[in-house]
């Protein structure tokens, strides 16, 4: 049996990640408040589906969080992701990955930080898109671009 992964949010990111991970040896649980999104997951992905609020203490308490290897808070609402992360952390989830749209949380002088919510890794989709577009623009004015280590290192000349 593979790692136990809980995905909160069955939008495009959560749905596609669940679909991809379900093809490997992972035990996937998807939580979403939208019955249509839950039905889409049920019909297309080998995963357990829970229809409900991913930031609900009651819903999350009914899960055995100590057995959750990864909790992925991927809704479009930062506050839902933060609350779900905090509850899951307090209940024993091993690793928490959180999607946040508001980059204020990453500033050094931020009053509230992801770490205070027990979050191990944060992804900022808007910042990632901006960085990628900026890189494409900068690379278009260069003569050569070489990528090494699966894209982790870029040599521009």
C-alpha positions as CSV (number, residue, x, y, z in Angstrom):
1,X,0.0,0.0,0.0
2,X,1.3,3.4,-1.0
3,X,1.3,6.8,0.7
4,X,-2.0,8.1,2.0
5,X,-2.8,11.5,0.4
6,X,-5.8,13.8,1.2
7,X,-6.6,16.5,-1.4
8,X,-8.9,19.3,-0.3
9,X,-10.3,21.0,-3.4
10,X,-11.4,19.2,-6.5
11,X,-11.0,22.2,-8.9
12,X,-8.7,21.8,-11.9
13,X,-5.5,21.6,-9.8
14,X,-6.9,19.1,-7.2
15,X,-8.7,17.0,-9.8
16,X,-5.7,16.7,-12.2
17,X,-3.3,16.0,-9.3
18,X,-5.7,13.3,-7.9
19,X,-6.0,11.8,-11.4
20,X,-2.3,11.7,-11.9
21,X,-1.5,10.3,-8.4
22,X,-4.2,7.7,-8.5
23,X,-2.3,6.0,-11.4
24,X,0.5,5.2,-9.0
25,X,0.4,3.3,-5.7
26,X,-1.2,6.1,-3.6
27,X,-4.3,6.0,-1.5
28,X,-6.2,9.1,-2.5
29,X,-9.0,10.9,-0.6
30,X,-10.6,14.0,-2.3
31,X,-12.7,16.5,-0.3
32,X,-14.8,19.1,-1.9
33,X,-18.0,21.0,-1.0
34,X,-19.3,21.0,-4.5
35,X,-21.4,17.9,-5.4
36,X,-20.7,18.3,-9.1
37,X,-16.9,18.3,-8.6
38,X,-17.3,15.3,-6.3
39,X,-19.3,13.4,-8.9
40,X,-16.6,14.2,-11.5
41,X,-13.9,12.7,-9.3
42,X,-16.1,9.7,-8.5
43,X,-16.7,8.9,-12.2
44,X,-13.1,9.4,-13.4
45,X,-10.7,8.7,-10.6
46,X,-9.9,5.8,-8.3
47,X,-10.2,7.8,-5.0
48,X,-12.3,8.0,-1.9
49,X,-14.6,11.1,-2.2
50,X,-15.9,13.1,0.8
51,X,-18.4,15.8,0.0
52,X,-18.1,18.6,2.5
53,X,-16.2,21.7,3.7
54,X,-12.5,20.9,3.7
55,X,-12.0,23.4,6.6
56,X,-14.6,21.7,8.8
57,X,-13.2,20.4,12.1
58,X,-16.0,17.8,12.2
59,X,-15.3,16.4,8.8
60,X,-11.5,16.3,9.4
61,X,-11.9,14.7,12.8
62,X,-13.7,11.8,11.2
63,X,-10.4,11.0,9.3
64,X,-7.4,9.3,10.8
65,X,-5.0,12.2,10.2
66,X,-2.1,10.5,11.9
67,X,-2.1,8.1,8.9
68,X,-2.1,10.9,6.3
69,X,1.3,11.2,4.7
70,X,0.4,14.3,2.6
71,X,-2.5,16.8,3.1
72,X,-2.8,19.0,0.1
73,X,-5.0,22.1,0.6
74,X,-5.7,23.2,-2.9
75,X,-8.9,25.2,-3.0
76,X,-9.1,28.6,-4.6
77,X,-9.7,30.2,-1.2
78,X,-6.6,31.0,0.9
79,X,-8.5,31.1,4.2
80,X,-10.0,27.6,3.6
81,X,-6.6,26.2,2.8
82,X,-5.0,27.8,5.9
83,X,-7.7,26.6,8.3
84,X,-7.7,23.1,6.8
85,X,-3.9,23.0,7.1
86,X,-3.9,24.1,10.7
87,X,-6.6,21.6,11.7
88,X,-4.8,18.8,9.9
89,X,-1.5,19.7,11.4
90,X,-3.0,19.7,14.9
91,X,-4.5,16.3,14.2
92,X,-1.2,14.7,13.1
93,X,-1.0,14.9,9.3
94,X,2.7,14.2,8.4
95,X,3.3,16.8,5.6
96,X,1.1,19.7,4.5
97,X,1.3,21.4,1.1
98,X,-0.8,24.5,0.7
99,X,-1.8,26.5,-2.3
100,X,-2.0,30.3,-1.5
101,X,-2.9,33.0,-3.9
102,X,-1.9,35.9,-1.7
103,X,1.8,36.4,-1.6
104,X,1.7,38.6,1.5
105,X,2.2,35.5,3.6
106,X,5.7,35.0,2.2
107,X,7.1,38.4,3.2
108,X,9.7,38.5,5.9
109,X,7.7,41.0,8.0
110,X,4.4,39.0,7.7
111,X,2.4,38.8,10.9
112,X,0.8,35.5,9.8
113,X,3.1,32.9,8.2
114,X,2.3,29.5,6.7
115,X,4.6,27.9,9.3
116,X,2.2,29.0,12.0
117,X,-0.4,26.8,10.4
118,X,1.8,23.8,10.3
119,X,2.4,24.1,6.5
120,X,5.5,22.4,5.2
121,X,5.4,23.6,1.6
122,X,3.5,26.5,0.0
123,X,2.8,27.0,-3.7
124,X,1.9,30.4,-5.0
125,X,0.3,29.8,-8.5
126,X,0.1,33.4,-9.5
127,X,3.8,34.0,-8.6
128,X,4.8,30.9,-10.4
129,X,3.0,32.0,-13.5
130,X,4.6,35.4,-13.3
131,X,8.0,33.9,-12.8
132,X,7.6,31.6,-15.8
133,X,6.4,34.3,-18.1
134,X,9.2,36.6,-17.1
135,X,11.7,33.8,-17.7
136,X,10.2,33.2,-21.2
137,X,10.6,36.9,-22.0
138,X,14.1,37.1,-20.8
139,X,15.1,33.9,-22.6
140,X,13.6,35.1,-25.9
141,X,16.3,37.8,-26.0
142,X,19.2,35.3,-25.5
143,X,21.1,33.3,-28.1
144,X,21.0,30.0,-26.2
145,X,19.3,28.3,-23.3
146,X,20.3,25.0,-21.8
147,X,18.5,23.2,-19.0
148,X,20.2,20.7,-16.7
149,X,19.0,18.5,-13.8
150,X,15.4,18.2,-15.1
151,X,15.1,22.0,-15.5
152,X,16.4,22.9,-12.0
153,X,19.4,24.6,-13.5
154,X,19.2,27.0,-16.5
155,X,22.3,28.2,-18.4
156,X,21.6,31.2,-20.5
157,X,24.1,32.6,-23.0
